[in-house]
Amino acid sequence: MGNSEYALFRTEGPRPQVEQGLGPVSFSLASAQAFYNSESGIVAMQVNRGNLAIDFDKSSFTTELNLNHISTGFVDFTASGTISDRGYFNAIADTQRLGRGGYYRW
């Protein structure tokens, strides 16, 4: 997985895995789109900023996404959790979930 600047590889085979010892990395969001879906309809939200920090040595991550809309006010979505040896992000809280597909839901 990657783009023109970054790539993340995992070994192939019967059980693909992310290599050990890749250390910590962090990313800042350059641009994004977000939508709020409620009973009154779907509205586009303003994305103010976002970041992602991954520590492959500790198999952990933290992420934050700052959103705003007149219907919701400011929404600061944060999550932290573990990264499985297969590269899946896992974080579950009472009101937020970030799962295998890397999606946000609240």
N, CA, C and O atoms as CSV, one atom per row, in Angstrom:
chain,resi,resn,atom,element,x,y,z
A,1,MET,N,N,0.851,-1.150,0.000
A,1,MET,CA,C,0.000,0.000,0.000
A,1,MET,C,C,0.905,1.222,0.000
A,1,MET,O,O,1.951,1.213,0.649
A,2,GLY,N,N,0.520,2.279,-0.720
A,2,GLY,CA,C,1.340,3.470,-0.703
A,2,GLY,C,C,0.932,4.480,-1.747
A,2,GLY,O,O,-0.084,4.332,-2.426
A,3,ASN,N,N,1.755,5.520,-1.863
A,3,ASN,CA,C,1.565,6.536,-2.888
A,3,ASN,C,C,2.942,6.874,-3.434
A,3,ASN,O,O,3.869,6.076,-3.299
A,4,SER,N,N,3.096,8.044,-4.051
A,4,SER,CA,C,4.386,8.385,-4.648
A,4,SER,C,C,5.462,8.720,-3.614
A,4,SER,O,O,6.641,8.791,-3.962
A,5,GLU,N,N,5.079,8.928,-2.342
A,5,GLU,CA,C,6.052,9.289,-1.312
A,5,GLU,C,C,6.252,8.226,-0.241
A,5,GLU,O,O,7.347,8.109,0.311
A,6,TYR,N,N,5.211,7.445,0.064
A,6,TYR,CA,C,5.290,6.471,1.151
A,6,TYR,C,C,4.754,5.127,0.687
A,6,TYR,O,O,3.882,5.057,-0.180
A,7,ALA,N,N,5.278,4.076,1.265
A,7,ALA,CA,C,4.778,2.733,0.960
A,7,ALA,C,C,4.895,1.869,2.206
A,7,ALA,O,O,5.828,2.021,2.994
A,8,LEU,N,N,3.953,0.975,2.373
A,8,LEU,CA,C,3.970,0.012,3.463
A,8,LEU,C,C,3.814,-1.364,2.850
A,8,LEU,O,O,2.839,-1.637,2.150
A,9,PHE,N,N,4.770,-2.221,3.113
A,9,PHE,CA,C,4.752,-3.550,2.543
A,9,PHE,C,C,4.538,-4.578,3.638
A,9,PHE,O,O,4.947,-4.375,4.781
A,10,ARG,N,N,3.906,-5.664,3.290
A,10,ARG,CA,C,3.823,-6.800,4.196
A,10,ARG,C,C,4.161,-8.046,3.396
A,10,ARG,O,O,3.920,-8.117,2.191
A,11,THR,N,N,4.719,-9.014,4.083
A,11,THR,CA,C,5.122,-10.236,3.406
A,11,THR,C,C,3.899,-10.961,2.865
A,11,THR,O,O,2.823,-10.907,3.460
A,12,GLU,N,N,4.064,-11.624,1.757
A,12,GLU,CA,C,2.983,-12.409,1.171
A,12,GLU,C,C,3.119,-13.850,1.645
A,12,GLU,O,O,4.131,-14.235,2.230
A,13,GLY,N,N,2.115,-14.611,1.389
A,13,GLY,CA,C,2.116,-16.002,1.797
A,13,GLY,C,C,0.794,-16.350,2.427
A,13,GLY,O,O,-0.182,-15.617,2.268
A,14,PRO,N,N,0.743,-17.457,3.141
A,14,PRO,CA,C,-0.525,-17.867,3.746
A,14,PRO,C,C,-1.035,-16.884,4.795
A,14,PRO,O,O,-2.243,-16.789,5.011
A,15,ARG,N,N,-0.138,-16.154,5.447
A,15,ARG,CA,C,-0.542,-15.165,6.468
A,15,ARG,C,C,0.323,-13.915,6.312
A,15,ARG,O,O,1.365,-13.812,6.960
A,16,PRO,N,N,-0.094,-12.940,5.448
A,16,PRO,CA,C,0.705,-11.717,5.254
A,16,PRO,C,C,0.902,-10.959,6.560
A,16,PRO,O,O,-0.018,-10.852,7.370
A,17,GLN,N,N,2.121,-10.429,6.759
A,17,GLN,CA,C,2.436,-9.698,7.986
A,17,GLN,C,C,3.249,-8.455,7.676
A,17,GLN,O,O,4.009,-8.421,6.707
A,18,VAL,N,N,3.082,-7.414,8.521
A,18,VAL,CA,C,3.895,-6.204,8.447
A,18,VAL,C,C,5.233,-6.523,9.110
A,18,VAL,O,O,5.274,-7.159,10.163
A,19,GLU,N,N,6.313,-6.083,8.498
A,19,GLU,CA,C,7.642,-6.347,9.039
A,19,GLU,C,C,7.825,-5.700,10.411
A,19,GLU,O,O,7.258,-4.640,10.675
A,20,GLN,N,N,8.603,-6.320,11.274
A,20,GLN,CA,C,8.938,-5.789,12.593
A,20,GLN,C,C,10.011,-4.705,12.464
A,20,GLN,O,O,10.751,-4.674,11.481
A,21,GLY,N,N,10.093,-3.808,13.467
A,21,GLY,CA,C,11.176,-2.849,13.555
A,21,GLY,C,C,11.102,-1.669,12.605
A,21,GLY,O,O,12.133,-1.070,12.298
A,22,LEU,N,N,9.911,-1.316,12.129
A,22,LEU,CA,C,9.788,-0.184,11.215
A,22,LEU,C,C,9.816,1.154,11.940
A,22,LEU,O,O,9.949,2.195,11.297
A,23,GLY,N,N,9.694,1.150,13.267
A,23,GLY,CA,C,9.788,2.375,14.060
A,23,GLY,C,C,8.551,3.250,13.978
A,23,GLY,O,O,7.539,2.843,13.408
A,24,PRO,N,N,8.624,4.468,14.552
A,24,PRO,CA,C,7.479,5.391,14.534
A,24,PRO,C,C,7.460,6.248,13.268
A,24,PRO,O,O,8.509,6.631,12.749
A,25,VAL,N,N,6.259,6.539,12.781
A,25,VAL,CA,C,6.050,7.459,11.658
A,25,VAL,C,C,4.809,8.290,11.955
A,25,VAL,O,O,3.946,7.871,12.727
A,26,SER,N,N,4.718,9.466,11.343
A,26,SER,CA,C,3.525,10.287,11.536
A,26,SER,C,C,3.183,11.010,10.243
A,26,SER,O,O,4.052,11.283,9.414
A,27,PHE,N,N,1.901,11.312,10.089
A,27,PHE,CA,C,1.387,11.942,8.889
A,27,PHE,C,C,0.420,13.050,9.283
A,27,PHE,O,O,-0.288,12.939,10.284
A,28,SER,N,N,0.395,14.124,8.487
A,28,SER,CA,C,-0.595,15.192,8.631
A,28,SER,C,C,-1.482,15.163,7.398
A,28,SER,O,O,-1.009,14.947,6.282
A,29,LEU,N,N,-2.754,15.380,7.610
A,29,LEU,CA,C,-3.722,15.347,6.523
A,29,LEU,C,C,-3.582,16.589,5.657
A,29,LEU,O,O,-3.568,17.706,6.174
A,30,ALA,N,N,-3.477,16.407,4.342
A,30,ALA,CA,C,-3.366,17.531,3.412
A,30,ALA,C,C,-4.743,17.973,2.917
A,30,ALA,O,O,-4.984,19.172,2.776
A,31,SER,N,N,-5.637,17.043,2.654
A,31,SER,CA,C,-6.994,17.385,2.225
A,31,SER,C,C,-7.894,16.186,2.454
A,31,SER,O,O,-7.438,15.044,2.489
A,32,ALA,N,N,-9.195,16.468,2.609
A,32,ALA,CA,C,-10.148,15.385,2.871
A,32,ALA,C,C,-11.567,15.882,2.650
A,32,ALA,O,O,-11.819,17.084,2.573
A,33,GLN,N,N,-12.482,14.938,2.549
A,33,GLN,CA,C,-13.908,15.223,2.521
A,33,GLN,C,C,-14.563,14.382,3.600
A,33,GLN,O,O,-14.177,13.236,3.831
A,34,ALA,N,N,-15.559,14.961,4.259
A,34,ALA,CA,C,-16.305,14.241,5.289
A,34,ALA,C,C,-17.769,14.648,5.187
A,34,ALA,O,O,-18.091,15.780,4.828
A,35,PHE,N,N,-18.642,13.710,5.506
A,35,PHE,CA,C,-20.073,13.957,5.426
A,35,PHE,C,C,-20.745,13.484,6.707
A,35,PHE,O,O,-20.351,12.479,7.299
A,36,TYR,N,N,-21.760,14.222,7.120
A,36,TYR,CA,C,-22.554,13.867,8.293
A,36,TYR,C,C,-23.921,13.419,7.800
A,36,TYR,O,O,-24.608,14.145,7.081
A,37,ASN,N,N,-24.301,12.218,8.195
A,37,ASN,CA,C,-25.557,11.625,7.767
A,37,ASN,C,C,-26.496,11.554,8.965
A,37,ASN,O,O,-26.226,10.828,9.921
A,38,SER,N,N,-27.606,12.309,8.919
A,38,SER,CA,C,-28.571,12.303,10.003
A,38,SER,C,C,-29.972,12.131,9.425
A,38,SER,O,O,-30.141,12.008,8.211
A,39,GLU,N,N,-30.963,12.123,10.291
A,39,GLU,CA,C,-32.345,11.976,9.838
A,39,GLU,C,C,-32.777,13.109,8.919
A,39,GLU,O,O,-33.654,12.923,8.076
A,40,SER,N,N,-32.170,14.284,9.074
A,40,SER,CA,C,-32.549,15.432,8.243
A,40,SER,C,C,-31.790,15.481,6.914
A,40,SER,O,O,-32.055,16.354,6.088
A,41,GLY,N,N,-30.856,14.561,6.699
A,41,GLY,CA,C,-30.135,14.512,5.428
A,41,GLY,C,C,-28.635,14.392,5.603
A,41,GLY,O,O,-28.128,14.213,6.710
A,42,ILE,N,N,-27.945,14.494,4.491
A,42,ILE,CA,C,-26.488,14.385,4.462
A,42,ILE,C,C,-25.906,15.759,4.152
A,42,ILE,O,O,-26.317,16.415,3.194
A,43,VAL,N,N,-24.949,16.187,4.967
A,43,VAL,CA,C,-24.304,17.479,4.744
A,43,VAL,C,C,-22.789,17.295,4.698
A,43,VAL,O,O,-22.229,16.437,5.380
A,44,ALA,N,N,-22.142,18.122,3.878
A,44,ALA,CA,C,-20.676,18.121,3.819
A,44,ALA,C,C,-20.139,18.884,5.014
A,44,ALA,O,O,-20.621,19.972,5.330
A,45,MET,N,N,-19.145,18.320,5.677
A,45,MET,CA,C,-18.532,18.967,6.830
A,45,MET,C,C,-17.203,19.589,6.420
A,45,MET,O,O,-16.561,19.135,5.472
A,46,GLN,N,N,-16.800,20.620,7.133
A,46,GLN,CA,C,-15.495,21.220,6.931
A,46,GLN,C,C,-14.470,20.377,7.682
A,46,GLN,O,O,-14.636,20.109,8.872
A,47,VAL,N,N,-13.418,19.962,6.994
A,47,VAL,CA,C,-12.331,19.228,7.635
A,47,VAL,C,C,-11.232,20.229,7.943
A,47,VAL,O,O,-10.616,20.776,7.029
A,48,ASN,N,N,-10.978,20.475,9.229
A,48,ASN,CA,C,-9.990,21.470,9.633
A,48,ASN,C,C,-8.570,20.928,9.644
A,48,ASN,O,O,-7.639,21.607,9.210
A,49,ARG,N,N,-8.404,19.723,10.134
A,49,ARG,CA,C,-7.069,19.098,10.138
A,49,ARG,C,C,-7.210,17.635,10.555
A,49,ARG,O,O,-8.254,17.203,11.043
A,50,GLY,N,N,-6.155,16.910,10.351
A,50,GLY,CA,C,-6.116,15.512,10.761
A,50,GLY,C,C,-4.686,15.040,10.851
A,50,GLY,O,O,-3.801,15.593,10.196
A,51,ASN,N,N,-4.453,14.024,11.655
A,51,ASN,CA,C,-3.115,13.454,11.755
A,51,ASN,C,C,-3.199,11.989,12.146
A,51,ASN,O,O,-4.203,11.517,12.678
A,52,LEU,N,N,-2.133,11.301,11.869
A,52,LEU,CA,C,-2.016,9.883,12.191
A,52,LEU,C,C,-0.586,9.611,12.611
A,52,LEU,O,O,0.348,9.957,11.888
A,53,ALA,N,N,-0.399,8.994,13.772
A,53,ALA,CA,C,0.920,8.589,14.258
A,53,ALA,C,C,0.892,7.085,14.479
A,53,ALA,O,O,0.001,6.557,15.144
A,54,ILE,N,N,1.875,6.408,13.914
A,54,ILE,CA,C,1.971,4.949,14.028
A,54,ILE,C,C,3.327,4.603,14.633
A,54,ILE,O,O,4.359,5.120,14.205
A,55,ASP,N,N,3.315,3.729,15.625
A,55,ASP,CA,C,4.559,3.208,16.181
A,55,ASP,C,C,4.571,1.707,15.921
A,55,ASP,O,O,3.951,0.929,16.646
A,56,PHE,N,N,5.285,1.319,14.877
A,56,PHE,CA,C,5.326,-0.094,14.501
A,56,PHE,C,C,6.056,-0.940,15.532
A,56,PHE,O,O,5.770,-2.130,15.668
A,57,ASP,N,N,7.007,-0.335,16.271
A,57,ASP,CA,C,7.721,-1.098,17.302
A,57,ASP,C,C,6.798,-1.486,18.451
A,57,ASP,O,O,6.950,-2.553,19.046
A,58,LYS,N,N,5.827,-0.602,18.765
A,58,LYS,CA,C,4.884,-0.872,19.858
A,58,LYS,C,C,3.535,-1.379,19.359
A,58,LYS,O,O,2.637,-1.646,20.157
A,59,SER,N,N,3.389,-1.514,18.034
A,59,SER,CA,C,2.124,-1.962,17.416
A,59,SER,C,C,0.951,-1.100,17.876
A,59,SER,O,O,-0.098,-1.616,18.262
A,60,SER,N,N,1.142,0.234,17.830
A,60,SER,CA,C,0.098,1.148,18.301
A,60,SER,C,C,-0.051,2.325,17.347
A,60,SER,O,O,0.821,2.590,16.519
A,61,PHE,N,N,-1.182,3.032,17.481
A,61,PHE,CA,C,-1.414,4.214,16.673
A,61,PHE,C,C,-2.286,5.201,17.446
A,61,PHE,O,O,-2.986,4.822,18.385
A,62,THR,N,N,-2.235,6.465,17.043
A,62,THR,CA,C,-3.166,7.499,17.493
A,62,THR,C,C,-3.559,8.308,16.260
A,62,THR,O,O,-2.752,8.503,15.352
A,63,THR,N,N,-4.796,8.772,16.237
A,63,THR,CA,C,-5.260,9.570,15.116
A,63,THR,C,C,-6.258,10.615,15.607
A,63,THR,O,O,-6.916,10.428,16.630
A,64,GLU,N,N,-6.360,11.708,14.869
A,64,GLU,CA,C,-7.282,12.778,15.214
A,64,GLU,C,C,-7.803,13.398,13.924
A,64,GLU,O,O,-7.054,13.577,12.964
A,65,LEU,N,N,-9.091,13.724,13.908
A,65,LEU,CA,C,-9.725,14.379,12.778
A,65,LEU,C,C,-10.633,15.468,13.323
A,65,LEU,O,O,-11.555,15.186,14.088
A,66,ASN,N,N,-10.375,16.719,12.931
A,66,ASN,CA,C,-11.156,17.868,13.404
A,66,ASN,C,C,-12.130,18.299,12.322
A,66,ASN,O,O,-11.723,18.630,11.208
A,67,LEU,N,N,-13.434,18.296,12.652
A,67,LEU,CA,C,-14.500,18.603,11.702
A,67,LEU,C,C,-15.373,19.720,12.248
A,67,LEU,O,O,-15.362,20.004,13.446
A,68,ASN,N,N,-16.145,20.363,11.340
A,68,ASN,CA,C,-17.053,21.416,11.770
A,68,ASN,C,C,-18.207,21.547,10.775
A,68,ASN,O,O,-18.017,21.422,9.565
A,69,HIS,N,N,-19.394,21.798,11.303
A,69,HIS,CA,C,-20.574,22.124,10.506
A,69,HIS,C,C,-21.570,22.825,11.417
A,69,HIS,O,O,-21.599,22.572,12.622
A,70,ILE,N,N,-22.380,23.698,10.849
A,70,ILE,CA,C,-23.355,24.429,11.653
A,70,ILE,C,C,-24.321,23.481,12.365
A,70,ILE,O,O,-24.800,23.796,13.454
A,71,SER,N,N,-24.615,22.322,11.762
A,71,SER,CA,C,-25.544,21.360,12.369
A,71,SER,C,C,-24.940,20.608,13.552
A,71,SER,O,O,-25.661,20.189,14.457
A,72,THR,N,N,-23.634,20.440,13.545
A,72,THR,CA,C,-22.979,19.626,14.573
A,72,THR,C,C,-22.079,20.429,15.496
A,72,THR,O,O,-21.777,19.986,16.604
A,73,GLY,N,N,-21.646,21.601,15.055
A,73,GLY,CA,C,-20.609,22.314,15.779
A,73,GLY,C,C,-19.268,21.636,15.506
A,73,GLY,O,O,-19.132,20.859,14.561
A,74,PHE,N,N,-18.299,21.939,16.334
A,74,PHE,CA,C,-16.984,21.314,16.164
A,74,PHE,C,C,-17.018,19.873,16.667
A,74,PHE,O,O,-17.546,19.592,17.743
A,75,VAL,N,N,-16.461,18.984,15.890
A,75,VAL,CA,C,-16.354,17.575,16.253
A,75,VAL,C,C,-14.872,17.215,16.206
A,75,VAL,O,O,-14.224,17.371,15.171
A,76,ASP,N,N,-14.346,16.742,17.310
A,76,ASP,CA,C,-12.947,16.326,17.378
A,76,ASP,C,C,-12.937,14.819,17.576
A,76,ASP,O,O,-13.124,14.330,18.690
A,77,PHE,N,N,-12.720,14.089,16.497
A,77,PHE,CA,C,-12.685,12.636,16.568
A,77,PHE,C,C,-11.264,12.203,16.846
A,77,PHE,O,O,-10.353,12.523,16.082
A,78,THR,N,N,-11.066,11.479,17.932
A,78,THR,CA,C,-9.754,10.935,18.266
A,78,THR,C,C,-9.888,9.443,18.510
A,78,THR,O,O,-10.918,8.966,18.986
A,79,ALA,N,N,-8.858,8.733,18.184
A,79,ALA,CA,C,-8.836,7.297,18.447
A,79,ALA,C,C,-7.395,6.867,18.661
A,79,ALA,O,O,-6.465,7.452,18.106
A,80,SER,N,N,-7.233,5.859,19.459
A,80,SER,CA,C,-5.926,5.234,19.634
A,80,SER,C,C,-6.168,3.754,19.850
A,80,SER,O,O,-7.221,3.348,20.342
A,81,GLY,N,N,-5.205,2.969,19.486
A,81,GLY,CA,C,-5.386,1.541,19.629
A,81,GLY,C,C,-4.172,0.767,19.164
A,81,GLY,O,O,-3.045,1.260,19.193
A,82,THR,N,N,-4.425,-0.433,18.743
A,82,THR,CA,C,-3.364,-1.347,18.346
A,82,THR,C,C,-3.388,-1.583,16.839
A,82,THR,O,O,-4.391,-1.349,16.165
A,83,ILE,N,N,-2.264,-2.047,16.343
A,83,ILE,CA,C,-2.149,-2.480,14.955
A,83,ILE,C,C,-1.773,-3.950,14.994
A,83,ILE,O,O,-0.777,-4.334,15.607
A,84,SER,N,N,-2.573,-4.760,14.339
A,84,SER,CA,C,-2.274,-6.198,14.339
A,84,SER,C,C,-1.036,-6.472,13.494
A,84,SER,O,O,-0.618,-5.621,12.710
A,85,ASP,N,N,-0.459,-7.636,13.647
A,85,ASP,CA,C,0.720,-7.989,12.864
A,85,ASP,C,C,0.406,-8.089,11.373
A,85,ASP,O,O,1.316,-8.149,10.547
A,86,ARG,N,N,-0.878,-8.106,11.030
A,86,ARG,CA,C,-1.283,-8.121,9.618
A,86,ARG,C,C,-1.538,-6.710,9.091
A,86,ARG,O,O,-1.855,-6.542,7.913
A,87,GLY,N,N,-1.400,-5.667,9.967
A,87,GLY,CA,C,-1.520,-4.287,9.534
A,87,GLY,C,C,-2.883,-3.663,9.717
A,87,GLY,O,O,-3.129,-2.577,9.191
A,88,TYR,N,N,-3.789,-4.314,10.453
A,88,TYR,CA,C,-5.131,-3.777,10.668
A,88,TYR,C,C,-5.163,-2.907,11.925
A,88,TYR,O,O,-4.603,-3.266,12.961
A,89,PHE,N,N,-5.839,-1.741,11.809
A,89,PHE,CA,C,-6.018,-0.829,12.928
A,89,PHE,C,C,-7.230,-1.277,13.727
A,89,PHE,O,O,-8.264,-1.620,13.153
A,90,ASN,N,N,-7.107,-1.275,15.051
A,90,ASN,CA,C,-8.215,-1.673,15.917
A,90,ASN,C,C,-8.334,-0.699,17.084
A,90,ASN,O,O,-7.387,-0.505,17.846
A,91,ALA,N,N,-9.521,-0.084,17.212
A,91,ALA,CA,C,-9.805,0.804,18.340
A,91,ALA,C,C,-11.308,0.828,18.546
A,91,ALA,O,O,-12.064,1.073,17.605
A,92,ILE,N,N,-11.742,0.577,19.762
A,92,ILE,CA,C,-13.171,0.598,20.073
A,92,ILE,C,C,-13.358,1.362,21.377
A,92,ILE,O,O,-12.704,1.073,22.379
A,93,ALA,N,N,-14.265,2.347,21.351
A,93,ALA,CA,C,-14.652,3.105,22.548
A,93,ALA,C,C,-16.172,3.106,22.597
A,93,ALA,O,O,-16.821,2.611,21.675
A,94,ASP,N,N,-16.746,3.655,23.658
A,94,ASP,CA,C,-18.201,3.661,23.815
A,94,ASP,C,C,-18.919,4.334,22.656
A,94,ASP,O,O,-19.977,3.865,22.237
A,95,THR,N,N,-18.363,5.431,22.127
A,95,THR,CA,C,-19.062,6.206,21.098
A,95,THR,C,C,-18.357,6.232,19.758
A,95,THR,O,O,-18.883,6.806,18.804
A,96,GLN,N,N,-17.181,5.628,19.653
A,96,GLN,CA,C,-16.411,5.686,18.419
A,96,GLN,C,C,-15.818,4.329,18.113
A,96,GLN,O,O,-15.543,3.527,19.005
A,97,ARG,N,N,-15.628,4.094,16.819
A,97,ARG,CA,C,-15.038,2.828,16.407
A,97,ARG,C,C,-14.180,3.049,15.176
A,97,ARG,O,O,-14.600,3.709,14.226
A,98,LEU,N,N,-12.996,2.504,15.196
A,98,LEU,CA,C,-12.129,2.487,14.039
A,98,LEU,C,C,-11.723,1.037,13.884
A,98,LEU,O,O,-11.127,0.456,14.791
A,99,GLY,N,N,-12.037,0.450,12.747
A,99,GLY,CA,C,-11.836,-0.986,12.620
A,99,GLY,C,C,-11.001,-1.387,11.437
A,99,GLY,O,O,-10.325,-0.568,10.814
A,100,ARG,N,N,-11.061,-2.648,11.146
A,100,ARG,CA,C,-10.216,-3.296,10.164
A,100,ARG,C,C,-10.096,-2.529,8.856
A,100,ARG,O,O,-9.003,-2.449,8.295
A,101,GLY,N,N,-11.179,-1.969,8.360
A,101,GLY,CA,C,-11.122,-1.242,7.103
A,101,GLY,C,C,-10.537,0.155,7.231
A,101,GLY,O,O,-10.347,0.828,6.218
A,102,GLY,N,N,-10.244,0.612,8.447
A,102,GLY,CA,C,-9.705,1.931,8.652
A,102,GLY,C,C,-10.759,3.014,8.546
A,102,GLY,O,O,-10.436,4.168,8.264
A,103,TYR,N,N,-12.019,2.656,8.767
A,103,TYR,CA,C,-13.096,3.641,8.644
A,103,TYR,C,C,-13.387,4.295,9.976
A,103,TYR,O,O,-13.138,3.724,11.038
A,104,TYR,N,N,-13.922,5.509,9.901
A,104,TYR,CA,C,-14.392,6.202,11.095
A,104,TYR,C,C,-15.894,6.014,11.201
A,104,TYR,O,O,-16.601,6.074,10.195
A,105,ARG,N,N,-16.377,5.791,12.389
A,105,ARG,CA,C,-17.822,5.735,12.618
A,105,ARG,C,C,-18.086,6.278,14.008
A,105,ARG,O,O,-17.396,5.927,14.965
A,106,TRP,N,N,-19.095,7.143,14.114
A,106,TRP,CA,C,-19.528,7.571,15.434
A,106,TRP,C,C,-20.973,7.807,15.474
A,106,TRP,O,O,-21.509,8.175,16.519
